Amino acid sequence: MRRAFTFPALGLFVFVAACTVGPRYSRPPAPVPAPDAWKTQPPWEQAAPKDSIPKGPWWAIYHDATLDDYEQQLLRANQSLIAALDRLKQARSLARVATADFFPQISADPNAVRERGSGNRPLNGEAPTIVNGVVQPVLPYTQSVYTIPFSLSYEADLFGRVRRNLEAANANLQSTAADFGNTQLVLTAELAADYFNLRELDAEYQVVEEQVATQRKGLDLVQKRHDGGIASGLDVAQQATVLDSTISQGALLQEARAQHEHAIAVLVGQAASRFNVPVAALHAAPPPVPLGVPSEILERRPDIATFEREMAYENAQVGLARTAFYPHITLSGSGGWQSTDITTLLNAPSLFWSLGADALQPVIQGGRNRANLAAARAGYDQSVANYRESVLTAFQQVEDGISNLSTLAQALSTQDATVADARRALEIATNRYVGGITNFLDVITAQTTLLQNERLDTQLRGQQMVSSVYLVKALGGGWDASQIQNEQVHPKAGQILQQ
């Protein structure tokens, strides 16, 4: 009997290994630009040799120790990142669940029962006992029943349902891993942007404070001239108005700085009320960013990898929907010991067993399986469209980043000259006023113009740094698709003895 069961089973398992219904997955072509270079040329010369963006800590290209420290704090304590890591661990565990179907499922249910049978129980067709022509009554009985049963079931994966399910689980796991990488990239880029915005506000506040000091000296000069009868009260009032307005601008800058400081506190996992970023001027310049060729974006963007893995998942779902049209074969067995006396429970006569197989073939399902297959195919088509849209968005973001940096570089070149002209104009206006050639309104106008242009110059430098951060983010930071290749599970022989 063992041979009669074993040889067909082995033959079935060999046949199973060769059958998997449904489409094989291959990544659809993406709308990658034909040229090997980007449309907009970057406003810098690439370093030689061309260094790539650092793997992982991409922010190292800015060579800012304070930024490095905050980024490391984020990696350790940011709650959104911790939640994303927990989602990855959950997806990894759920993927391991799918490997359980590769092995027989065995369960045991030992039980002991003390029971009494009714004296008025139905005989269920059993002939009554007759003694001397008299029908004997059914007597109640009391007995103990001890059972140690085992049951076994195994799905013969004849058409690949189990394998497709594992394929989908692994694709979902890799999608979650890419999503974790994207979460980390987004958060670290947000921190760097907030940091450089804060540094720009520090530099801008310093400009305002320098102008406040200059305008205070101007107010002292006008007041002394007014006291000497040379200047009018209007000149004093105009200078005081400009000074008060500049002080108010400084207060608004401090308020904006506090907002960025609070945002950084949350990103690094600290309470805003106990977190402080020391004041420091913005002296950094945007570093050259290694762009590579457009096609590399497909491997460097974690969000694109997320959509690509979702396509693989949906493709596996199509395969699963196809398996519903084929027989679902299950091998089963049960056995154990049963006795009314616990002392004889494990004796040979108490042994019982059974073996069997079940083949469930869908015949008429009211169109359910066809509808499920159509839905799976539509889901796959939708994932393809989402993937291609993410690729187009990625190219747009990179081109936007390069264009922003090119425009800002040109604007800064002009703005530096504008600030120099404004300083010279203020100096001339002040000298002409002291010499009595012109009125004080020219000085006021020159002061206001200089302050506006100095603030604009500082703002442009801050925008440069933030734009470079977003360009690095658009390029995928230091991430690449190889980071998720090992995120997959496989059935292991040791699982056959695990719960």
C-alpha positions, 0 to 999 in steps of 0.5 A, a space after each residue: 500500500 505504501 508503494 502504491 501511494 508513494 510512486 504516484 505521489 512522486 510522479 505527481 510532484 515531478 509534474 507539479 514542478 513543471 506547471 505554472 499557469 499565467 503570464 511570466 513577468 517582464 518589466 514593460 518598456 518605460 518612456 525614457 528620453 532617447 538622448 544620453 544627456 539631459 535637456 538642460 545643462 547643469 550650471 557647473 563642471 563635473 568633477 574629475 573623476 566623476 564621483 557618484 552620490 554617496 550610497 546611503 548618506 547622500 548629504 555628505 556631498 555638502 560637507 556640513 558636519 551639523 547637517 550630518 549629525 541631524 541626518 544621523 539623528 533622523 535615521 535613529 529616531 524619526 517616528 515616520 521612518 521607524 513606522 516605515 521600517 515596521 511596515 517592512 518587517 511586517 511585509 517580510 513576515 507576511 511573505 514568509 506566511 506564503 511559504 507555509 503552503 509549500 509544506 504539509 499541514 499537520 495538526 493534532 487534537 488529543 481529547 478525552 470524553 466521558 459520555 452516557 448514551 440515552 436509553 431512548 436513543 434511536 437505533 438508526 436501522 439496527 435490529 432490536 434485541 429479542 429474547 424469548 420473543 420479547 423485544 428488549 429495551 435499549 439500555 443506557 450506557 456510560 463509557 470513556 473515549 480517549 483519542 489522539 488523532 492526527 490529520 495531514 493535508 497537502 496541496 499539490 501545486 499542480 498549476 502553480 497557485 502556491 508559487 504564484 502566491 509566493 511570487 506576489 508576496 515577494 513582489 509586495 515585500 520588495 515594493 514595501 522595501 522600496 517604499 521604505 527607501 523612498 520614505 527615508 529619501 523624502 525625510 532626509 531631503 526634507 531635513 536638509 531643505 529645512 536646514 538650509 532654509 534655516 541657515 538662509 534665514 540666519 544669514 538674512 537676519 544678519 543682513 537685516 541686523 547690519 542694516 539696523 545698525 547702519 540705520 541707527 547711525 543714520 538716525 543719530 546723524 539726522 537727529 544731530 543735524 536736526 538739533 543743530 537746525 540743519 535737518 528738518 523733523 521730516 528727515 528724522 521721522 523718515 529715518 525712524 520709519 525706515 528703522 522701525 520697518 527694518 526691525 519688524 522685518 527682523 522679527 518676522 525672519 525670527 518667526 520663520 526661523 522658529 518654524 523651520 527649527 520646530 520642523 527639524 525637531 520633529 524630523 530628528 525625533 525630539 520635542 520642539 520645546 527642547 530643541 535648538 539649532 545654533 545660529 550660523 551664517 550660510 556660507 555653503 555653495 551647491 556642490 556639483 551633482 553627478 547626474 548620470 544619464 536619464 536611463 539610470 533614473 529607473 534604477 536610482 529612484 525608490 518610488 519608481 522601484 515601488 511602482 515597478 514591484 507593484 507591476 510584478 505583484 499585479 502580474 502574479 495576481 493574474 497568474 493566481 486568477 488563471 489557476 482558478 480555472 484548473 483543478 485544486 488537488 489536495 492530498 490528505 490523511 488522518 490517523 491516531 489512536 482511540 480507545 475506551 480505556 486509557 491503558 490500551 490507548 497506545 496498543 496496536 488495535 487502537 490505531 486508525 488511519 485513512 489516506 485520500 485525495 481531493 480534486 476540486 474542478 470548477 465547472 460552472 461558477 456563474 462567470 466568477 472566475 472570468 470576472 476575477 481574471 478580467 479584474 486582475 488584468 485591469 489591475 496589471 494594466 493600471 499598474 503599468 500606467 502608474 509606473 510609466 507616469 512615475 517615470 515621466 514625473 521623475 524626468 520632469 523633476 530632474 529637469 526642473 532641478 537642473 533648470 532651477 539651479 541654472 536660473 539661480 546661478 544666472 540670477 546670483 551673478 547679476 544680483 551680486 553686481 546689484 548689491 555692489 551698485 546699491 552700496 555705492 549708491 547709498 554711499 553717494 547719497 549719504 555724502 551728497 546729503 551731508 554736503 547739502 547737495 540733496 535731501 534725505 529722501 535720496 538716502 532713505 531710498 538708497 537704504 531701502 534699495 540696499 536692504 531689499 537687494 541684500 536680502 534678495 541675494 541671500 534668499 537666492 543663495 538659500 534657494 540654490 542650496 534647497 534646489 540642489 537638495 531637491 535635485 539630489 532627491 529627484 536623482 534618487 539620492 544614494 539609493 539604487 535598485 540593488 538594495 531590494 534584490 535580496 528582499 525575498 523569501 524562499 521555502 526552507 526544509 526546516 519549516 516542515 517541523 515549525 508551527 
